[in-house]
Amino acid sequence: MPLYKFQCHSCGLRFKNFCSKEQRNLQKCKKCKEPVKLLMSSNSFGFDPKTEGPSPQNTGVSSLDHDFNEIIAKDSFERWKVINKRNLDKHKLLNQESGASGQNIQLTVDGEYVLMSDEKKEGFEKVKDNFIQPFFDAHYEEMEKKKTKED
Ligand SMILES: [Zn+2]
């Protein structure tokens, strides 16, 4: 008996079942007993990612989509945790010292935030105005030049 792959019209569950050609059109969903559609005979394709379990319908590549979505969601979740922790750290710092603003916050090489004294902040701004900003301006100008060339 060949192995066939089905997907439920109602809940989207995908499953495999051994059955005869005659029986394959009479299959019902394992979970909700609703009618299913025949996807393909399982051994007609060598490429066969995870097939059991619920998956979104009508995308054509739904099981792959589902896996990618899961990976993207997990990755985003981890990144948001980092962003939230950074914001929390900065707020904690600012709450420690009244009068301090975001301009007083410095990121150390260890990835920690510290408050700069006003003196240090002034020095930092000088470096920013005289070195960092011109660097970005030059870089930006270059990019604009490239863009107009391409146009
Ligand atoms: Zn179902």
Boltz pocket constraint, residues with backbone or C-beta under 6 A from the ligand:
constraints:
  - pocket:
      binder: B
      contacts: [[A, 8], [A, 9], [A, 10], [A, 11], [A, 12], [A, 13], [A, 29], [A, 30], [A, 31], [A, 32], [A, 33], [A, 34]]
      max_distance: 6.0
